[in-house]
Amino acid sequence: MKSIKKQAINAIKWTSVSAVLSQIFVVSISIVKYRLIGPEAFGIMAVATSSFSILRMVQTMGYGPAIVQQKEVSKQFENSVFWVIMAISIFLAALVAVSAGWLAKEFEANELSVILPILSALFVVDGYSTMHQYLLSRDLKHKYISLANLSSTIVGGSVVVALAFYGFGVWSLVYGAIASSLTTATLYSRFGDWRPKMEFDVVSIKAASKFSMFMTVNKFVSILRQNIPQLVIGKVLGTEMLGLFTFARNLILLVMNKIDAMMQAVLFPMFSKLQSDDSAISSVYHRINHYTFILLFPFLGGFLLIGHEFIEIVYGPEWLEALLIAKIVLIATVIQSVFSKGSSIIGAKGKPEILVKIEVLIAIPTLVLIFVAVQYGIIPTVVVMAGAAMVALFFQISELKKLVGLKVIGYFQSMQYPLIATTVMFLGLKLLLRSVLPFPHDVITLAGSVGLGAFLYCSVLLIFEWSEIKTAVIQIIKS
């Protein structure tokens, strides 16, 4: 038990440091690229990435997570899984290349007929590196995963900015995605000592097929629920409106997506190793949620207060149409972050059928409502998406209570101090901006407002959690 916790703590340290460095770079890059590239280009790229996200959910057929979840895995099974993934990757690449012309016509974006066949090769590149990622994750070697992800973020972002500066438009995003994927594959291969062999064991593949099938169905339905709305928005409202939606979503995910994704990579293997200890799982789950709320709540409060000024000053007035979309997406992101951590518990306990049940119950009515809501505009559409995230979380909480004896009071305990600190920050900053200080109208006053808000938040939080935060900071510095 101590060994597992020590590995997990070390993994979280690496992912945290990597996430912070990555986010600093990503935020800087995003400001530049959104000023150089217009909404339509991001809309076109969103069509491509949404299509890829849907297809990627069947790329591993759930066998990758099976490697992490099972306590003992044979070399034959690892090699068999690799060849299954590569065969599916080649098929998906061919499927996208053949469908490119049809998608370009459907979304009235001629560039897609060329972009999609080029990007389809990334299925094969990513398929090759997937096995290395799962094996490193299983052994909680997140130092190497973090370094690979950070490097790919830096390389890909640098390519985007350099090409955007010279007017490449949507192609800067395409080549940036290629550079990022190649960097990840190269480093995973370099850091991992595993190499594929020409062997295939049908028996071991069949033995893991039930778990793998449910994991695949769950992820496929989940990605459909999250990405179909983007395709519907692009089809009904046009690529420019889709570009605004993509900007709003990416703006919010800039803060949490990397941190949350890396944390997820730690949680699933850790919960898998603790799968027989329900008490430990519940304790870790609520503690991780607590740290998530510490990170997210101040951003939520601050953005609701000065989001208009932030977008106008940092990204430019042409993106202000995305403000209300971003506020709704931010609320949904907080909910989705908690939901994703609960999914890690259910998967680690070897109960993927529960994940499938929740997703199917939510996805069908959500997609129906999306098709109706989009006829009335983008705001009703994102409201439906946020509502679906909330309902999914309620279903999941009910299942977790039965599966590991999770107590609902734990959610309130994990958010109480971050919520109090955020409320004080919001009300204090709002009062000062109305009575003493001017609302942000340039970079200096914006930075001052953000700094003041951070000071108010941290001051209140430290009153309640000085001892714990002090210990965490010392551990991170030592690591």
C-alpha positions in Angstrom: 0.0 0.0 0.0 2.8 2.4 1.0 4.6 1.7 -2.3 1.5 2.4 -4.4 0.9 5.7 -2.6 4.6 6.7 -2.9 4.4 5.9 -6.7 1.2 7.8 -7.0 2.5 10.9 -5.1 5.6 10.9 -7.3 3.5 10.6 -10.4 1.2 13.4 -9.4 4.2 15.6 -8.6 5.6 15.1 -12.1 2.2 15.6 -13.8 1.6 18.8 -11.7 4.9 20.4 -12.6 4.6 19.4 -16.2 1.0 20.6 -16.4 1.9 24.0 -14.9 4.8 24.5 -17.3 2.7 23.2 -20.2 -0.2 25.6 -19.3 2.1 28.6 -19.2 3.3 27.8 -22.7 -0.1 26.9 -24.0 -1.7 30.1 -22.8 1.0 32.2 -24.3 0.7 30.4 -27.6 -3.1 30.6 -27.6 -3.0 34.4 -27.3 -0.8 34.6 -30.3 -2.6 32.1 -32.5 -6.1 33.5 -31.8 -4.9 36.9 -32.8 -3.3 35.7 -36.0 -5.9 33.1 -37.1 -9.6 33.8 -37.6 -12.7 31.9 -36.3 -13.4 30.1 -39.6 -10.0 28.4 -39.7 -10.6 27.1 -36.1 -14.0 25.9 -37.2 -12.6 23.9 -40.1 -10.0 22.4 -37.8 -12.7 21.6 -35.3 -14.6 19.5 -37.9 -11.4 17.5 -38.5 -10.5 17.0 -34.8 -14.1 16.1 -33.8 -14.2 13.4 -36.5 -10.9 12.1 -35.4 -12.0 12.1 -31.7 -15.0 9.9 -32.5 -12.9 7.4 -34.5 -10.1 7.3 -32.0 -12.4 5.8 -29.4 -12.4 2.5 -31.3 -8.7 2.7 -32.1 -7.6 0.6 -29.1 -10.8 -1.4 -28.8 -10.5 -1.0 -25.0 -7.4 -3.3 -24.9 -5.1 -0.5 -23.9 -7.0 0.2 -20.6 -7.1 -3.6 -20.0 -3.3 -3.6 -19.9 -3.5 -1.0 -17.1 -6.4 -2.5 -15.2 -5.2 -6.2 -15.1 -2.7 -7.1 -12.3 -0.7 -9.5 -14.5 -0.3 -9.2 -18.3 1.7 -11.5 -20.5 4.2 -10.4 -23.2 2.1 -12.2 -25.7 -1.0 -10.2 -24.8 1.0 -6.9 -25.1 2.2 -7.8 -28.6 -1.3 -9.0 -29.6 -2.8 -5.8 -28.5 -0.2 -3.8 -30.4 -1.0 -5.5 -33.7 -4.8 -5.1 -33.1 -4.3 -1.4 -32.5 -2.1 -1.0 -35.6 -4.6 -2.9 -37.8 -7.4 -0.7 -36.6 -5.3 2.4 -37.0 -4.5 1.7 -40.7 -8.2 1.0 -41.3 -9.3 4.3 -39.7 -6.7 6.2 -41.7 -8.0 4.8 -44.9 -11.6 5.5 -43.9 -10.9 9.2 -43.2 -8.9 9.6 -46.4 -11.8 8.1 -48.5 -14.4 10.2 -46.6 -12.6 13.5 -47.0 -14.4 14.7 -50.1 -17.8 13.9 -48.6 -17.1 15.8 -45.4 -15.7 18.8 -47.3 -19.0 19.0 -49.3 -21.2 18.5 -46.2 -19.5 21.3 -44.2 -18.9 23.5 -47.3 -15.2 23.7 -46.5 -13.1 22.7 -49.5 -9.9 22.6 -47.4 -11.1 19.5 -45.6 -10.7 17.4 -48.8 -6.9 17.9 -48.5 -6.5 18.4 -44.8 -8.2 15.1 -43.7 -6.1 12.7 -45.9 -2.9 14.3 -44.6 -4.0 14.2 -40.9 -5.3 10.6 -41.4 -1.7 9.4 -41.2 -1.7 10.4 -37.6 -3.8 7.4 -36.7 -0.9 5.2 -37.6 1.6 7.4 -35.7 -0.6 7.6 -32.6 -1.3 3.8 -32.8 2.4 3.1 -32.7 2.9 5.2 -29.5 -0.2 4.1 -27.7 1.3 0.8 -26.3 4.3 2.7 -24.9 1.9 5.2 -23.2 -0.2 2.5 -21.6 2.8 0.5 -20.3 4.4 3.6 -18.8 1.0 4.6 -17.3 0.6 1.1 -15.8 3.9 1.3 -14.0 3.1 4.9 -12.9 6.2 6.2 -14.8 4.5 9.5 -15.4 7.8 11.3 -15.4 8.3 10.2 -18.9 4.7 10.7 -20.0 4.9 14.2 -18.6 8.1 15.0 -20.4 6.8 13.7 -23.7 3.5 15.6 -23.4 5.3 18.8 -22.4 7.8 18.5 -25.3 5.0 17.8 -27.9 3.1 20.8 -26.6 6.1 23.1 -27.0 7.0 21.8 -30.5 3.5 21.8 -31.8 2.7 25.2 -30.4 5.9 26.7 -31.8 5.1 25.3 -35.3 1.6 26.8 -35.2 2.8 30.3 -34.2 5.7 30.3 -36.7 3.5 29.3 -39.6 0.5 31.5 -38.5 2.9 34.5 -38.4 3.6 33.9 -42.1 0.0 33.7 -43.0 -0.5 29.9 -43.3 -4.0 30.1 -41.7 -5.6 26.8 -41.0 -2.5 25.0 -42.3 -0.5 26.2 -39.4 -2.9 24.3 -37.2 -2.6 21.2 -39.4 1.2 21.2 -39.4 1.3 22.0 -35.6 -0.9 18.9 -35.0 1.5 16.7 -37.1 4.6 18.1 -35.3 3.0 17.5 -31.9 2.0 13.9 -32.7 5.4 13.0 -34.2 7.2 14.4 -31.1 5.0 12.4 -28.7 5.6 9.1 -30.7 9.3 9.6 -30.8 9.7 10.3 -27.1 7.4 7.5 -26.0 9.5 5.1 -28.1 12.7 6.6 -26.6 11.5 6.5 -23.0 9.9 3.0 -23.1 12.0 -0.2 -23.2 9.2 -2.2 -24.9 9.4 -3.2 -28.5 6.8 -5.2 -30.5 7.4 -8.7 -31.6 5.7 -10.7 -34.4 3.4 -12.8 -32.3 -0.4 -13.0 -31.8 -2.3 -14.8 -29.0 -6.0 -15.2 -29.8 -6.8 -16.8 -26.4 -5.4 -13.8 -24.4 -7.3 -11.3 -26.6 -10.6 -13.2 -26.1 -10.0 -13.4 -22.3 -9.9 -9.6 -22.1 -12.6 -9.0 -24.7 -15.5 -8.4 -22.3 -13.8 -5.6 -20.4 -12.3 -4.2 -23.6 -15.7 -4.2 -25.3 -17.4 -2.3 -22.6 -14.6 0.2 -22.3 -14.7 0.8 -26.0 -18.5 1.3 -26.1 -18.3 3.6 -23.1 -15.6 5.8 -24.6 -17.3 5.8 -28.0 -20.6 6.9 -26.7 -19.0 9.5 -24.4 -17.0 11.0 -27.3 -20.2 11.0 -29.5 -22.0 13.0 -26.8 -19.1 15.4 -26.5 -18.2 15.8 -30.2 -21.5 15.4 -32.2 -22.7 18.8 -31.0 -19.6 20.4 -32.6 -20.4 18.7 -35.9 -24.0 19.7 -35.7 -23.1 23.3 -34.9 -20.7 23.4 -37.9 -23.4 21.9 -40.2 -26.3 24.0 -39.1 -24.8 27.3 -37.9 -21.6 27.3 -40.1 -17.9 27.0 -39.5 -17.5 30.5 -38.2 -19.9 29.9 -35.3 -18.2 26.6 -34.7 -15.0 28.6 -34.5 -16.4 30.8 -31.8 -17.6 27.7 -29.9 -14.2 26.1 -30.3 -12.5 29.3 -29.0 -14.8 29.3 -26.0 -14.2 25.7 -25.2 -10.5 25.9 -25.7 -10.2 29.0 -23.6 -11.7 27.2 -20.7 -9.8 24.0 -21.3 -6.6 25.9 -21.4 -6.8 26.2 -17.6 -7.8 22.7 -16.7 -7.6 20.3 -19.7 -3.9 19.4 -19.4 -3.9 19.2 -15.6 -7.1 17.1 -15.6 -6.0 14.8 -18.4 -2.6 14.1 -16.8 -4.3 13.6 -13.4 -6.6 11.1 -15.1 -3.6 9.2 -16.4 -2.4 8.8 -12.8 -5.8 8.0 -11.2 -6.8 5.1 -13.4 -3.7 3.0 -12.7 -3.6 4.0 -9.1 -7.3 3.1 -8.6 -6.6 -0.2 -10.4 -3.8 -1.0 -7.8 -6.2 0.0 -5.0 -9.2 -1.8 -6.4 -9.8 -4.0 -3.4 -9.6 -1.1 -0.9 -12.9 0.9 -1.2 -12.0 3.1 1.8 -8.7 4.2 0.2 -10.3 4.8 -3.2 -13.0 7.0 -1.6 -10.4 9.0 0.3 -8.1 9.6 -2.7 -11.1 10.4 -4.9 -12.4 13.2 -2.6 -8.9 14.5 -2.0 -8.2 14.8 -5.7 -11.6 16.6 -6.2 -10.6 19.0 -3.4 -7.4 20.0 -5.4 -9.5 20.3 -8.5 -11.9 22.7 -6.9 -8.9 24.7 -5.5 -7.7 25.2 -9.1 -11.0 25.7 -10.8 -13.2 27.7 -8.5 -11.1 31.0 -8.5 -11.0 30.8 -12.3 -14.7 30.3 -12.4 -15.4 33.3 -10.2 -12.8 35.6 -11.8 -14.0 34.8 -15.4 -17.7 35.4 -14.5 -16.6 38.9 -13.2 -14.1 40.1 -15.7 -14.4 37.6 -18.6 -15.5 40.4 -21.0 -12.5 42.5 -20.3 -10.1 39.5 -20.4 -11.2 38.4 -23.8 -11.3 41.9 -25.3 -7.8 42.9 -24.0 -6.0 39.6 -24.4 -7.6 38.0 -27.5 -9.2 40.9 -29.3 -12.8 42.2 -29.6 -13.6 39.9 -32.5 -13.9 37.0 -30.0 -16.4 38.7 -27.6 -19.3 36.9 -29.2 -17.9 33.8 -27.5 -18.2 35.2 -24.0 -21.5 33.8 -22.9 -20.7 30.5 -24.5 -17.4 30.4 -22.5 -19.2 31.0 -19.2 -21.6 28.2 -19.8 -18.8 25.8 -20.9 -16.8 26.7 -17.8 -19.6 25.5 -15.5 -19.9 22.3 -17.6 -16.1 21.8 -17.4 -16.2 21.8 -13.6 -18.9 19.2 -13.6 -17.1 17.1 -16.3 -13.9 17.2 -14.3 -15.5 15.5 -11.3 -17.3 13.1 -13.6 -14.1 11.9 -15.3 -12.5 11.1 -11.9 -15.5 8.9 -10.9 -15.2 7.1 -14.2 -11.7 6.2 -13.3 -12.9 4.4 -10.2 -15.6 2.5 -12.0 -13.2 1.4 -14.8 -10.5 0.4 -12.2 -13.0 -1.7 -10.3 -13.5 -3.7 -13.6 -17.1 -2.5 -14.0 -17.1 -0.8 -17.4 -20.7 -1.9 -18.1 -21.8 0.7 -15.5 -20.0 3.4 -17.5 -21.8 2.3 -20.7 -25.1 2.3 -18.9 -24.6 5.9 -17.7 -23.4 7.1 -21.1 -26.2 5.5 -23.0 -28.9 6.8 -20.6 -27.5 10.4 -21.1 -26.3 10.3 -24.7 -29.6 9.5 -26.5 -31.8 12.2 -25.0 -28.8 14.7 -25.1 -28.3 14.2 -28.8 -32.0 14.5 -29.5 -32.1 17.8 -27.6 -29.0 19.0 -29.3 -30.6 18.6 -32.7 -33.6 20.6 -31.5 -31.7 23.3 -29.6 -29.3 24.1 -32.4 -32.2 25.3 -34.5 -32.6 28.1 -31.9 -28.9 29.1 -31.8 -25.6 28.3 -30.1 -26.6 29.3 -26.5 -29.5 26.8 -26.1 -27.1 24.2 -27.5 -24.4 24.7 -24.9 -27.0 24.9 -22.2 -28.2 21.4 -23.2 -24.6 20.2 -23.0 -24.0 21.6 -19.5 -27.3 20.1 -18.3 -26.3 16.7 -19.7 -23.0 16.9 -17.8 -24.9 17.6 -14.5 -27.4 14.7 -15.0 -24.5 12.3 -15.9 -22.8 13.2 -12.6 -26.0 12.5 -10.6 -26.2 9.1 -12.2 -22.6 8.4 -11.5 -22.8 9.4 -7.8 -25.6 6.9 -7.3 -23.5 4.1 -8.8 -20.4 5.1 -6.8 -22.4 4.9 -3.6 -23.2 1.3 -4.4 -19.8 0.3 -5.7 -17.4 1.8 -3.2 -19.7 3.2 -0.5 -18.9 6.8 -1.5 -20.6 9.4 0.7 -22.2 12.4 -0.9 -21.2 14.6 2.0 -17.6 14.1 0.8 -18.3 16.3 -2.3 -19.4 19.2 -0.1 -16.5 18.8 2.3 -14.0 18.8 -0.6 -15.4 22.0 -2.1 -16.3 24.1 1.0 -13.1 26.0 1.6 -12.3 26.7 -2.1 -16.0 27.9 -2.5 -15.7 30.2 0.6 -12.4 31.6 -0.7 -13.8 32.1 -4.2 -17.0 33.8 -2.9 -14.8 36.3 -0.8 -12.6 36.9 -3.8 -15.6 37.5 -6.2 -17.5 39.9 -3.8 -14.3 41.7 -2.6 -13.0 42.2 -6.2 -16.5 43.3 -7.4 -16.8 45.8 -4.6 -13.3 47.3 -5.2 -13.9 47.5 -9.0 -17.1 49.3 -8.5 -16.1 51.7 -5.8 -12.4 52.2 -5.8 -10.6 50.8 -8.8 -11.5 51.1 -12.5 -12.7 48.0 -14.5 -9.8 46.6 -16.5 -9.4 48.5 -19.8 -5.8 47.7 -20.6 -3.2 45.0 -19.9 -1.9 46.7 -16.8 -5.2 47.1 -15.0 -6.3 43.6 -16.1 -3.1 42.1 -14.6 -3.6 44.2 -11.5 -7.2 42.9 -11.1 -6.2 39.3 -11.6 -3.3 39.7 -9.1 -5.7 41.3 -6.5 -8.2 38.5 -7.0 -5.5 35.9 -6.6 -4.3 37.6 -3.4 -7.8 37.7 -1.9 -8.4 34.0 -2.8 -5.1 32.7 -1.5 -5.3 34.8 1.7 -8.7 33.3 2.6 -7.7 29.7 1.5 -4.6 29.9 3.6 -6.6 30.7 6.7 -8.4 27.3 6.4 -5.7 25.2 4.8 -2.3 26.6 5.8 -0.9 23.3 7.1 -1.9 21.2 4.2 -0.8 23.7 1.5 2.5 24.3 3.3 3.2 20.5 3.3 2.2 20.2 -0.4 4.5 23.1 -1.5 7.4 21.6 0.4 6.9 18.2 -1.2 6.8 19.8 -4.7 9.9 21.8 -4.1 11.8 18.8 -2.8 10.7 16.7 -5.8 
